[in-house]
Each structure stands twice: as C-alpha cells, then as structure tokens.
Amino acid sequence: MRIGALGPDLPIWGLLAWVLLTGGAVPAGADGGYASLEGHGGPVKGVAVSADGNYALTASFDYSVGFWDLRSATLIRWLEGHEAAANAVAFLPDGRRAVSAGDDFDLILWELATGRALRRFEGHRGKLIAVTVSPDGRLAATSGWDGVVGLWPLDRPLGEPAPPLWLKGHRANVNDARFSADGRDLYTASYDGTIRRWDVATGAMEEIVVEHGFGVNHLVLNEEQGWLAYGAVDGAVRAIELATGAELADLTTERRPILALAASPDGQFLAVGDGEGYITIIDTDEWVITRDFRAAVRGPIWALHYDHDGGRLLAGGLADEVALWPVGGGRDALFAEGRRRFHTPAEEMPNGERQFVRKCSICHTLEPARKPGGARRAGPTLHGLFGRRAGSVPGYRYSEALTGSPVVWEAETINLLFEKGPDHFTPGSKMPMQQIARLADRQDLIAYLREHTGPRTELRSGAQAAGGTE
C-alpha cells in the first residue's frame, strides 16, 4: 500500500489530487487521516462501504470491482466478470455477498470470501448505472439506460431461474433508485426529469414525487427525518419534504451536472459531487453549506460514500484511485505540484502529452503489461505500439472486430484512426467514438506516442509522421 504522495514515484490521488501534506503517511483507520485505495486501471465510477465499516467495494472503468479492507486500505481481491465498465456496487446486508452493475447491461452477484460470481442477471437492453439492495437483502434494483428498473430476486437457489420484475414508465434513462426503510416502496430518478415512487410488490407506479424539468441523476432518501434530496443535470441540489412535497431547500450552485450524492450515517450531512470537480458538504439540520472546495484538478466527482462513522468520504473520479478524504474537521484539499503527469494543468503540458491525456490515458497505459497497472486498463497497453499489429497484445480480450485485423500501428494508421474516428477506421471495436480534427494535434500525439511507447528513436518530422500537411 502507498498512502498519500511522499515522492515523485508514488502515485497519489491522480486526477483528484487529494493529498495529506504531513511528515509521514498514516494507515487508514489509525487516526482517520487521508489514505487511498490504489490499483484500479481506470476511472472509478462507484463506491460502497459495508455495514460494519470494515470493507469497501469500488467499481471501475477497467471492468473490475475491487474488494478492500478499509482498516488497512489494502486490496483483498479483484472481482472479475464484467465485460465492460463496472459502474456501481452494493453490499448485501449479510456482509458476505455483494452486487455490481455495468456497461455490459448485467448485474452480478458475488461471494466475497472467494471472489466467485454466483449469478449473472441478464435482461436489460442498456447499460446499468446504479444498483441498490433492499433492506432485507432479498432484492436488487438496477437503474438502466434502457429506461426501466429491474427488481431482481437475490434469494433464489443457485441454478433456479430468477426473472426480474420490470418497472416501466420513465421516458428516458433511469439513473438512481432507493428503497424505503420497510422495503415496500422504491424511489427512482430519471433523465426525464422525474422522481417516481413504485410499489415493490406489484411494480405499479404510485406517484410522481418530483417533476424537475431537467434530468435527475441521484437521490438520497431519509424517511426518519422526512426528506428526500436530489441532484440534477442542470446543477440543481434540492430537498423536499416527503409528506407534502414542499421544497425544504435549494442549494444549487453554478456548477453542473451533479454526479454524486451521499448522506452521512446519521443523516446530518449530505455530500455532493459535481462535474467540475467540487465537493460540497451540506448540514441537513439547517440546510446550509458548511464546506465547498475544489477536490479535482480536472474532471468530475463520480462516486461518494461516507465511511462507517462519517469522518471520511470515499471519493472516486477520473483517477485510478479512491481517496479516503477526512471531512470531520479536516483540512481542505491541497494540490501537490509536479507529482505526476495528471497533476500538471493542461495548459502547461506539451501538446502531444495533452492529446494523450485527453484521448488515450483513461483506457491505455504506456507501461509494459507486466508492470503494475500495465494490464488494469479498459484497453491494452500502448507499450511497443509502433510496428505492432492491431489486436495482438497477449492476454487482452479484444473484440472480434480486431481479432486478426490487418492493421499495423504506424504513424499513418494512427493518423487515420483519429482523423476518421474508431467507429469508421476500426468499426465494431471497443474504442469509443472520438476524433482529433486538427492535423497538427494528430502529429503531436503521434510524436508523443513514438517517444513514450518504446525505445527512443530519432523522430521524423511532424508532416512525415502524419502523412501530410495542413
């Protein structure tokens, strides 16, 4: 385990540069100070904490779920089974099992002691962005970008069919769901701008609780204190009274969208993460903002979850780490200059590096696959790229479109990849649709890749490398 950043070779909070600048690192749980969960090979989209506070789950763009010991901030094991990005995780009440949901449209039930996938639930027709488990642990609710919610039975004997109850009625992607304390109702949030309440037993919609007008991304339900809070695409952060629907508070800032919400265990504090990298802490007794700080150098805050006693937040974003960020009276986020490539402001990078960070770094590493982090990416390593045939890195599961591809990666083919876009140059591959419009930017990226993906050689001119001029 490596905690904080005590030297240039020690990874820290990546793009979310949350650093405890003290004389020494302290293991997680020893004094409630800063620590990090390190090892993922891509952005972290979801986090969860066990009921006893001893363990955490993390879901990443690298297709993996991490199972962690929070007392020492060390990895117990990887849960491997998703065939695309893992977006959300949740513990079952028994603490022995967990569920995860991802871009592969599937929900997986895990046995944590062994890392075994007990069951894969299939049936959604769009990616799953959230999952929540009923208080009794018998049901999991999946929020799908196919516009429906799946209620999946988790207590069926293995080998027996476990068909879902589908909740249909939203007119757009469903982004979040929360069970009532008694498990009889489910509240769901959607891009159609509504929050709806459903009867879990029948699947019938009971009422539209909120009509916001803009897409609602996340919600927090506190029946004991009688409120529901939500965050939306337009940056809205609002709370309503459950009994009447009356607005209790509007704590909207100028930042958008809202991408994460988490309540402290006692319900007193609400943490908000947004698309501009800020975290806002709200006191729900008075509905006032108590802290508001920029936590990410670049990129969004996708995942937030308080630990067992509410003293720290687990937070994830574009970095390949999760921060255990002290919020119980701790210091604000500090930025360690020059610790790592991702900590350099974009305007201070050479253009080729800037293009790599923006277009490639989330999915690919420049390190050999045998090195730590070299293989934990959504895409294969780029080490040794030039002269390599597409689809040929050992151990990486390529799509059928690249298996046996005749493409050889050279300056010309890399230029065409980003000029035409992967959807045209390598149709059917896993690469996301993206282009680099300016030839000069493509030239600079090619030069950067040539320098950093293998033995240093004398670079050809930019025009030769890209096969033309502007």
PEZIRA-V471185 format. One record per residue. SS is DSSP state (alpha for helix, beta for strand, coil for the rest). OMEGA is omega in degrees with one decimal (none if undefined). D_FIRST is the distance of its C-alpha to the first C-alpha in Angstrom with 1 decimal. Layout:
BEGIN
SS;OMEGA;D_FIRST + SS;OMEGA;D_FIRST
END
This chain:
BEGIN
coil;175.1;0.0 + coil;-174.4;3.8 + coil;178.7;6.4 + coil;-179.0;10.0 + coil;-176.8;11.7 + coil;178.7;12.6 + coil;-174.7;14.1 + coil;-178.1;15.7 + coil;-178.7;13.4 + coil;179.2;10.2 + coil;174.6;10.4 + coil;-168.8;11.2 + coil;174.9;13.3 + coil;-179.0;15.3 + coil;175.3;18.8 + coil;-167.3;18.1 + coil;-179.4;17.5 + coil;-168.2;16.4 + coil;172.8;15.2 + coil;-175.8;15.4 + coil;177.0;17.4 + coil;-178.3;17.3 + coil;-178.1;17.2 + coil;179.6;13.8 + coil;-179.7;10.6 + coil;179.7;11.0 + coil;-179.9;8.9 + coil;178.1;10.3 + coil;-177.9;13.7 + coil;178.1;14.3 + coil;179.8;16.7 + coil;-178.8;16.4 + coil;-178.4;14.9 + coil;169.8;13.0 + beta;179.1;9.5 + beta;175.4;8.5 + beta;-169.8;8.0 + beta;174.5;7.4 + coil;177.9;9.3 + coil;-179.6;12.9 + coil;179.6;15.5 + coil;-179.9;17.8 + coil;179.0;18.8 + beta;-173.9;17.9 + beta;-176.3;21.3 + beta;176.5;20.8 + beta;175.8;18.8 + beta;179.8;19.8 + beta;-180.0;19.1 + coil;-176.3;20.6 + coil;179.2;23.7 + coil;177.1;22.2 + coil;-175.2;19.3 + coil;-171.5;16.7 + beta;177.3;15.6 + beta;172.0;15.3 + beta;176.9;16.5 + beta;179.7;16.2 + beta;-171.4;18.9 + beta;173.8;18.7 + coil;-179.4;21.2 + coil;178.1;19.7 + coil;-170.5;21.6 + beta;169.6;18.6 + beta;176.9;17.7 + beta;175.6;14.2 + beta;-166.3;14.2 + beta;168.4;11.5 + beta;-176.6;11.4 + coil;-178.2;11.7 + coil;179.3;12.1 + coil;-177.6;8.5 + coil;-179.9;7.2 + beta;178.5;6.1 + beta;172.0;8.5 + beta;176.7;11.7 + beta;170.7;13.7 + beta;173.5;15.3 + beta;-173.5;18.8 + beta;179.8;20.9 + coil;178.1;24.5 + coil;-179.2;25.3 + coil;174.9;27.4 + coil;-176.4;26.7 + coil;171.7;24.3 + beta;-172.1;23.0 + beta;-171.8;24.1 + beta;-179.5;23.9 + beta;175.9;22.6 + beta;172.5;23.9 + beta;166.1;23.6 + coil;-176.6;26.8 + coil;-178.5;28.1 + coil;178.8;27.7 + coil;-178.0;23.9 + coil;-177.8;24.1 + beta;-179.9;24.8 + beta;175.1;23.9 + beta;175.2;25.5 + beta;-178.2;24.5 + beta;-174.1;26.9 + beta;179.6;27.0 + coil;178.1;29.1 + coil;178.1;30.5 + coil;-170.1;32.7 + coil;170.3;31.2 + beta;179.8;29.8 + beta;174.1;27.8 + beta;-173.7;27.6 + beta;166.0;24.6 + beta;-169.9;24.3 + coil;-177.0;20.8 + coil;-177.4;21.0 + coil;-174.1;21.7 + coil;-176.7;20.7 + beta;172.7;24.4 + beta;-176.8;26.3 + beta;-177.4;29.2 + beta;173.2;31.3 + beta;-179.6;31.6 + beta;-176.1;33.9 + coil;177.7;35.8 + coil;175.1;38.6 + coil;178.9;37.5 + coil;176.2;38.8 + coil;-176.3;36.3 + coil;-179.8;32.5 + beta;-173.5;31.0 + beta;-179.4;29.3 + beta;173.8;28.8 + beta;175.8;28.9 + beta;-175.7;29.7 + beta;-180.0;30.5 + coil;-177.7;33.6 + coil;179.9;33.5 + coil;176.9;34.8 + coil;-176.1;32.4 + coil;-176.3;35.3 + beta;168.4;35.0 + beta;177.2;32.6 + beta;179.1;34.0 + beta;178.3;32.9 + beta;-172.4;33.8 + beta;174.4;35.1 + coil;167.2;36.1 + coil;175.2;39.2 + coil;-179.5;40.5 + beta;174.9;40.3 + beta;176.0;38.2 + beta;172.2;37.7 + beta;-170.8;37.8 + beta;177.6;36.3 + beta;-178.2;37.1 + coil;-174.0;34.0 + coil;178.7;36.0 + coil;175.8;38.2 + coil;179.6;38.1 + coil;-178.3;36.3 + coil;176.5;38.8 + coil;177.9;41.0 + coil;178.4;41.4 + coil;-177.9;39.5 + coil;-178.9;41.2 + coil;164.4;40.2 + beta;-177.3;42.5 + beta;174.2;42.5 + beta;-175.0;43.0 + beta;-179.9;44.9 + coil;174.7;46.4 + coil;-176.4;43.9 + coil;179.8;45.3 + coil;-178.9;42.0 + coil;172.6;38.3 + beta;-171.2;36.8 + beta;-175.3;33.5 + beta;178.2;32.7 + beta;178.2;34.1 + beta;175.0;34.0 + beta;168.7;35.8 + coil;-175.8;38.1 + coil;179.0;37.3 + coil;177.1;39.9 + coil;-176.3;38.8 + coil;-178.3;42.2 + beta;174.8;41.6 + beta;176.2;39.2 + beta;-177.2;38.8 + beta;-179.6;37.9 + beta;-173.0;37.4 + beta;172.4;38.6 + coil;177.6;39.3 + coil;175.3;43.0 + coil;-177.3;42.5 + beta;164.6;43.0 + beta;-174.9;41.2 + beta;176.8;43.0 + beta;-174.1;43.3 + beta;171.5;43.9 + beta;-174.8;45.2 + coil;-176.6;42.6 + coil;-174.3;45.3 + coil;-175.5;47.6 + coil;-179.2;45.5 + coil;174.1;48.1 + beta;-176.8;47.3 + beta;178.8;48.5 + beta;168.1;48.3 + beta;-173.2;46.9 + beta;-177.8;45.2 + beta;168.0;44.4 + beta;-172.3;46.0 + coil;-179.0;44.0 + coil;172.9;45.3 + coil;-177.8;42.1 + coil;177.7;39.3 + beta;-175.0;37.2 + beta;-174.3;33.5 + beta;176.3;32.1 + beta;175.1;33.5 + beta;-176.7;32.7 + beta;176.1;35.2 + beta;-177.6;35.9 + coil;-179.1;39.1 + coil;178.8;39.0 + coil;170.4;39.4 + coil;-180.0;41.5 + beta;173.0;39.8 + beta;177.8;38.1 + beta;179.1;36.2 + beta;176.4;35.5 + beta;-169.5;34.3 + beta;-178.2;36.1 + coil;-177.9;36.3 + coil;179.6;38.6 + coil;-178.7;36.1 + coil;169.8;37.9 + beta;-174.1;36.2 + beta;176.1;38.8 + beta;177.9;39.4 + beta;174.6;42.4 + beta;-175.7;44.1 + coil;-173.6;43.9 + coil;-172.3;47.4 + coil;-173.9;49.3 + coil;-179.5;47.1 + coil;179.7;47.8 + beta;176.9;45.3 + beta;-175.8;43.5 + beta;171.6;41.6 + beta;-175.8;41.0 + coil;-178.9;37.9 + coil;172.8;37.9 + coil;-179.9;36.7 + coil;-172.6;37.5 + coil;-176.6;34.3 + coil;-10.0;34.1 + coil;171.7;33.2 + beta;-172.5;31.4 + beta;179.9;28.5 + beta;173.5;26.7 + beta;176.4;27.9 + beta;177.3;26.3 + beta;173.8;28.0 + coil;-176.6;26.6 + coil;179.0;27.2 + coil;177.9;30.3 + coil;-175.8;31.6 + coil;-175.1;32.2 + beta;177.3;29.9 + beta;178.2;29.6 + beta;-176.6;26.8 + beta;174.8;28.0 + beta;-176.3;26.2 + beta;-175.9;28.5 + coil;-179.6;28.9 + coil;172.7;28.9 + coil;180.0;25.4 + beta;169.6;26.5 + beta;178.7;25.6 + beta;177.8;28.6 + beta;-176.6;28.6 + beta;172.4;32.0 + beta;-174.9;33.5 + coil;173.9;35.5 + coil;-178.2;37.8 + coil;-174.6;39.5 + coil;176.5;38.1 + beta;176.4;37.1 + beta;179.7;34.2 + beta;176.7;32.2 + beta;178.8;29.5 + beta;-174.5;29.4 + beta;176.2;27.0 + beta;-175.9;25.8 + coil;-178.1;22.2 + coil;174.2;22.0 + coil;-179.3;23.2 + coil;173.3;24.6 + coil;-170.6;25.0 + coil;166.3;25.1 + beta;-175.3;23.2 + beta;-171.2;23.4 + beta;176.5;21.5 + beta;174.1;21.5 + beta;176.0;21.1 + beta;173.1;21.2 + coil;-168.6;19.2 + coil;-177.3;21.3 + coil;177.3;22.9 + coil;-178.0;23.1 + coil;-178.4;21.2 + beta;173.7;18.6 + beta;166.1;18.8 + beta;-173.8;16.5 + beta;179.9;17.7 + beta;178.6;17.6 + beta;-176.5;19.8 + coil;179.4;20.1 + coil;177.6;16.5 + coil;176.5;14.2 + beta;171.4;11.8 + beta;178.6;12.7 + beta;166.6;13.0 + beta;-166.9;13.5 + beta;-179.7;16.4 + beta;179.9;18.4 + coil;179.2;22.0 + coil;179.2;23.7 + coil;-179.3;25.3 + coil;-178.1;22.3 + coil;177.2;22.7 + coil;-179.4;23.4 + coil;177.1;21.2 + coil;-173.8;21.0 + coil;179.2;21.0 + coil;-177.0;19.4 + coil;168.9;22.0 + coil;-178.0;21.5 + coil;-170.0;17.7 + coil;-176.0;17.8 + alpha;-173.4;20.6 + alpha;179.9;20.2 + alpha;179.2;20.6 + coil;176.6;24.0 + coil;-173.7;26.8 + alpha;-176.2;28.7 + alpha;-180.0;31.9 + alpha;-179.9;30.3 + coil;165.4;29.2 + coil;-172.5;31.6 + alpha;179.8;33.2 + alpha;177.0;31.9 + alpha;179.3;28.3 + alpha;178.1;29.2 + alpha;177.8;30.7 + alpha;-179.0;27.7 + alpha;-176.7;25.4 + alpha;-170.1;28.0 + alpha;-168.6;29.1 + coil;-163.2;26.5 + coil;179.9;22.9 + coil;-175.6;22.1 + coil;-170.4;23.2 + coil;171.5;22.7 + coil;176.6;20.4 + coil;-176.0;22.1 + coil;173.5;19.8 + coil;-176.5;21.0 + coil;-177.0;20.1 + coil;-178.6;18.6 + coil;177.6;15.8 + coil;-179.8;12.5 + coil;-176.4;13.8 + coil;-176.2;17.3 + coil;-175.9;18.4 + coil;176.5;16.7 + coil;176.0;19.5 + coil;177.9;22.7 + coil;-179.3;24.6 + coil;176.0;24.5 + coil;175.6;23.2 + coil;178.7;25.8 + coil;-178.3;25.2 + coil;-172.8;28.7 + coil;-171.7;30.3 + coil;-177.9;33.8 + coil;-179.1;36.1 + coil;176.7;34.1 + beta;178.1;35.9 + coil;177.2;34.5 + coil;-171.9;32.9 + coil;177.8;32.0 + coil;-178.1;28.3 + coil;174.0;27.6 + coil;179.4;25.6 + coil;-179.5;25.9 + coil;-179.6;28.1 + coil;169.9;30.8 + coil;-179.9;33.5 + coil;-178.1;36.9 + coil;-178.2;38.1 + coil;177.7;36.0 + coil;-178.2;36.4 + coil;-179.3;39.1 + coil;177.1;39.4 + coil;-176.3;41.6 + coil;172.7;39.7 + beta;-175.4;38.3 + coil;174.9;35.9 + coil;-178.5;37.8 + alpha;-176.3;38.6 + alpha;-177.4;41.5 + alpha;176.0;39.6 + alpha;177.5;36.7 + alpha;180.0;39.3 + alpha;179.5;41.1 + alpha;-176.2;37.9 + alpha;174.4;37.4 + alpha;-178.3;41.1 + alpha;-173.0;42.0 + coil;-178.8;38.8 + alpha;-178.6;36.9 + alpha;177.2;39.2 + alpha;-176.2;42.1 + alpha;176.6;40.8 + coil;-174.9;38.6 + coil;179.3;40.0 + coil;179.2;38.3 + coil;-178.4;34.9 + coil;-174.5;31.6 + coil;179.8;31.6 + coil;179.5;32.2 + coil;177.7;35.6 + coil;178.1;35.3 + coil;169.7;37.5 + coil;-169.0;37.6 + coil;-174.0;41.2 + coil;178.1;41.7 + alpha;-179.1;42.3 + alpha;178.1;41.0 + alpha;178.0;37.6 + alpha;177.7;37.5 + alpha;-178.7;38.5 + alpha;177.2;35.8 + alpha;-179.9;33.1 + alpha;178.9;34.6 + alpha;179.3;34.6 + alpha;179.8;30.9 + alpha;179.8;30.0 + alpha;-177.5;32.2 + alpha;-168.6;30.6 + alpha;-177.6;26.9 + coil;179.1;27.1 + coil;179.1;28.5 + coil;179.5;30.5 + coil;177.1;32.0 + coil;177.5;35.6 + coil;-176.5;38.4 + coil;169.8;38.3 + coil;178.8;41.5 + coil;179.8;42.9 + alpha;-177.8;41.6 + alpha;178.6;44.9 + alpha;-176.8;44.8 + alpha;-177.1;41.1 + alpha;176.1;41.9 + coil;178.0;45.4 + coil;177.0;47.4 + coil;178.7;48.0 + coil;none;48.0
END
